[in-house]
Amino acid sequence: MLKIFVLPGDQDPMPLSRHLWQAKIGHRVLPDEATGGHAFWLLSAEQLPACRDALDAWQRGDVQSQKTAGHPSGGWLFFRQRPATLILMATAIVVTLAFEWLVGPLVFFLVSFTPMLVEGRELVSQPLSATLSSGQWWRLITPIFLHFGWMHLVFNLLWTWVLGEKMERHQGSLRLVLLVVFAALVSNAAQFLVNGSSQFGGLSGVIYAYLGYTWLWDRRHPGQQLGLTPGMMGFMLGWMLFGMTPWSQSLGINMANEAHLGGLLAGLAFAFLPWPSSGTANTRKTSL
């Protein structure tokens, strides 16, 4: 990739990015560590002349002359920048809808961390070996999609968007997907191993992994911060600690405390991995 220019941090990069896509200029917009602005990276050096023409047209204000047929539409561009987050949220909605309104028990038996048995009037969780020996590996992940009630779902979707969308947009879908899988494995396993029951679900473990990762990333990479505010961090930590007190249970709020803590630790560990800084794969700059 070629770093072509940097837009100041107080300017919205999206109008210019849309203009470049309309001109079929493949590029990425990433945080610039040195200036705190928005760095535009050209995906192919062969498009450098066309990129110059598109930027000249932008500076002249001649943006209507670009033909837009076959170019990414606003909706498609919106999806392309955050596909993993949108698919994650959509899957949670579909699974919860099926559980709440359609085939509830069947969905629960299908996505629970370990297979369930009905003994009398009770649900009994089988051991983890039942999941592993049967080859039903999806169960290690799928509890994150199941939510118990629409308030539970809406709350988790809100935080999935607030924390995950920004990470994906700035650091790419692959890193986000890897974090989701890692966090799901750790948080689900922590919840099951401590309580011995597969009767849990929700994205909250993944959300706390987002929280831990973003908090530590911002401190290790001050020039590429994802922008987690102290207020957001304080609220989420306070909510997790509240869930560990008898007060939450007295109010009828049953939280997956082990999943929250496991997810937070997973996110912190994920941030310690040797991830490349945004835009460090090629530091060559080209003046336009």
C-alpha positions in Angstrom: 0.0 0.0 0.0 1.1 3.6 -0.7 0.4 6.3 1.9 -0.7 9.1 -0.3 -1.8 11.9 2.1 -3.1 12.6 5.6 -6.4 14.4 6.3 -6.5 16.5 9.6 -8.2 14.7 12.4 -10.9 17.3 12.7 -12.1 16.7 9.2 -14.6 13.9 8.2 -12.8 11.5 5.8 -15.9 9.8 4.6 -17.0 12.3 1.8 -13.5 12.1 0.2 -13.4 8.3 0.7 -16.8 8.0 -1.1 -15.5 10.2 -3.9 -12.5 8.0 -4.4 -14.6 4.8 -4.4 -16.9 6.4 -7.0 -13.7 6.9 -9.1 -12.9 3.3 -8.6 -9.8 4.1 -6.5 -9.2 1.3 -4.1 -8.0 2.6 -0.8 -8.1 2.4 3.0 -8.5 5.1 5.6 -6.5 4.4 8.8 -5.5 6.5 11.8 -2.2 8.3 11.4 0.1 7.7 14.3 2.3 10.7 13.8 -0.4 13.4 13.3 -3.6 11.9 14.8 -5.3 12.5 11.4 -6.8 10.2 8.8 -4.2 8.5 6.5 -5.3 7.6 3.0 -3.6 4.5 1.7 -3.7 3.5 -2.0 -4.1 -0.2 -2.5 -2.4 -0.4 -5.9 0.4 1.8 -7.2 -1.1 1.4 -10.7 -4.0 3.6 -9.7 -1.7 6.5 -8.8 -2.5 8.6 -12.0 -6.2 8.0 -11.7 -6.0 8.9 -8.0 -4.3 12.2 -8.9 -7.1 13.0 -11.4 -9.8 12.2 -8.8 -8.1 14.4 -6.2 -7.8 17.2 -8.6 -11.5 16.9 -9.4 -12.3 16.9 -5.7 -10.2 20.1 -5.1 -12.0 21.8 -8.0 -15.3 20.8 -6.6 -16.0 18.9 -9.8 -17.4 15.8 -8.0 -20.6 15.4 -10.1 -18.7 14.6 -13.3 -17.6 11.2 -11.9 -19.7 8.3 -13.4 -21.1 6.2 -10.5 -22.5 3.2 -12.4 -21.1 0.0 -11.0 -19.4 1.8 -8.1 -20.1 0.9 -4.5 -23.3 2.5 -3.3 -23.6 4.1 0.1 -25.2 1.0 1.6 -22.7 -1.3 0.1 -19.8 0.9 1.2 -21.3 1.0 4.7 -21.4 -2.8 4.8 -17.9 -3.2 3.3 -16.3 -1.2 6.1 -17.9 -3.2 9.0 -19.1 -6.6 7.7 -18.1 -8.7 10.7 -19.9 -6.4 13.1 -23.1 -6.3 11.1 -23.1 -10.1 10.5 -22.4 -10.7 14.2 -25.3 -8.5 15.2 -27.7 -9.9 12.6 -26.9 -13.5 13.7 -27.7 -12.6 17.3 -31.0 -11.1 16.2 -32.0 -14.1 14.1 -31.0 -16.7 16.8 -32.8 -14.7 19.6 -35.9 -14.2 17.4 -36.0 -18.0 16.7 -35.6 -18.7 20.4 -38.2 -16.2 21.7 -40.9 -16.6 19.1 -40.4 -19.7 17.0 -38.7 -22.9 18.1 -37.3 -21.9 21.5 -36.3 -25.2 23.1 -34.8 -26.5 19.8 -32.7 -23.4 19.4 -31.5 -23.6 22.9 -30.5 -27.3 22.6 -28.7 -26.6 19.4 -26.5 -23.6 20.5 -25.8 -24.4 24.2 -22.2 -24.8 25.2 -22.7 -28.6 25.9 -25.6 -30.8 24.9 -28.5 -30.8 27.3 -30.6 -33.6 28.6 -34.1 -33.4 30.1 -34.4 -35.4 33.3 -37.9 -35.1 34.7 -38.6 -31.4 34.6 -35.0 -30.3 34.8 -32.4 -29.5 32.2 -29.1 -31.2 32.8 -25.9 -30.0 31.2 -23.6 -32.7 29.9 -19.9 -32.4 30.5 -17.5 -30.6 28.1 -16.3 -33.9 26.9 -19.7 -34.5 25.3 -19.2 -31.4 23.1 -15.7 -32.4 22.1 -16.2 -36.1 21.6 -19.3 -35.6 19.5 -17.6 -33.2 17.1 -20.1 -30.4 17.9 -17.3 -27.8 18.0 -19.7 -25.0 17.1 -21.1 -25.1 20.7 -17.9 -23.6 22.0 -18.9 -20.4 20.1 -22.6 -20.3 19.6 -23.9 -19.3 23.1 -22.8 -15.8 22.3 -25.7 -15.5 19.8 -28.5 -16.5 22.2 -30.1 -13.8 24.4 -32.8 -14.2 27.0 -35.2 -11.4 26.3 -35.1 -8.3 24.0 -33.7 -6.0 26.6 -30.7 -8.3 27.0 -30.3 -8.4 23.2 -30.7 -4.6 22.7 -28.2 -3.8 25.5 -25.6 -6.1 24.0 -26.1 -5.0 20.4 -25.6 -1.4 21.5 -22.2 -2.1 23.0 -21.3 -4.5 20.2 -21.8 -1.5 17.8 -20.2 1.1 20.0 -17.0 -0.8 20.7 -16.7 -3.4 17.8 -17.7 -1.2 14.8 -14.9 1.3 15.5 -12.3 -1.4 16.0 -13.3 -3.1 12.7 -13.4 0.1 10.7 -9.9 1.1 11.9 -8.1 -2.2 12.2 -9.9 -4.5 9.8 -12.4 -7.4 9.9 -9.9 -10.2 10.4 -8.6 -8.9 13.7 -12.1 -8.3 14.9 -13.2 -11.9 14.0 -10.2 -13.4 15.7 -11.0 -11.4 18.8 -14.6 -12.5 18.7 -13.7 -16.2 18.4 -11.0 -16.0 21.1 -13.3 -14.1 23.5 -16.2 -16.5 22.9 -14.0 -19.5 23.7 -12.6 -18.0 26.8 -15.7 -16.4 28.2 -18.0 -19.4 27.5 -15.5 -21.9 28.9 -15.0 -19.7 32.1 -18.8 -19.5 32.6 -19.3 -23.3 32.2 -16.2 -24.5 34.1 -17.1 -22.4 37.2 -20.8 -23.1 37.3 -21.1 -26.5 35.5 -24.1 -25.4 33.6 -24.7 -24.6 29.9 -27.7 -22.4 30.7 -26.2 -19.1 29.7 -25.8 -17.0 26.6 -25.2 -13.5 25.2 -22.6 -11.3 23.7 -21.5 -9.8 26.9 -18.3 -11.8 27.2 -17.3 -10.6 23.7 -18.2 -7.0 24.7 -15.9 -7.1 27.7 -13.2 -8.5 25.4 -13.7 -5.4 23.2 -13.5 -3.3 26.3 -10.2 -4.8 27.5 -8.6 -4.8 24.1 -9.6 -1.2 23.3 -8.5 0.1 26.7 -5.1 -1.5 26.6 -4.6 -0.8 22.9 -5.2 3.0 23.5 -2.5 3.0 26.2 0.1 1.0 24.2 -0.6 3.0 20.9 -1.3 6.6 21.9 -1.1 7.7 18.3 -3.7 5.2 17.1 -6.3 5.3 19.8 -9.7 3.8 19.3 -11.1 6.4 21.7 -12.5 4.5 24.7 -13.6 7.2 27.1 -12.9 6.8 30.9 -16.6 7.2 31.5 -17.5 4.2 29.3 -14.7 2.1 30.9 -15.9 3.1 34.4 -19.5 2.3 33.7 -18.8 -1.2 32.2 -16.4 -2.1 35.0 -18.9 -0.9 37.6 -21.7 -2.9 35.9 -19.5 -6.0 36.0 -18.6 -5.5 39.7 -22.3 -4.9 40.5 -23.2 -8.2 38.9 -20.9 -10.0 41.4 -22.7 -8.6 44.4 -25.7 -10.0 46.2 -27.6 -6.8 45.3 -27.9 -7.7 41.6 -29.4 -11.1 42.5 -31.8 -9.5 45.0 -33.1 -7.4 42.1 -33.6 -10.4 39.9 -30.6 -9.6 37.6 -28.7 -12.8 36.8 -25.4 -11.9 35.1 -22.8 -14.3 33.6 -20.1 -12.9 35.8 -17.5 -15.4 34.9 -18.1 -14.8 31.2 -17.7 -11.0 31.8 -14.4 -11.5 33.6 -13.1 -14.1 31.2 -13.9 -11.8 28.2 -12.2 -8.9 29.8 -9.0 -10.9 30.4 -9.2 -12.3 26.9 -9.3 -8.8 25.5 -6.4 -7.7 27.5 -4.4 -10.7 26.4 -5.3 -10.1 22.8 -4.0 -6.6 23.0 -0.6 -7.9 24.1 -0.2 -9.9 20.9 2.4 -8.3 18.5 -0.2 -6.7 16.2 1.2 -4.5 13.5 0.4 -0.8 13.9 -2.1 0.5 11.4 -0.3 1.4 8.2 3.1 0.0 9.2 3.2 -2.7 6.5 4.6 -0.1 4.0 5.7 3.3 5.1 6.5 4.6 1.7 4.8 7.9 1.0 3.8 9.4 -2.3 3.2 13.1 -2.9 0.3 13.9 -5.1 
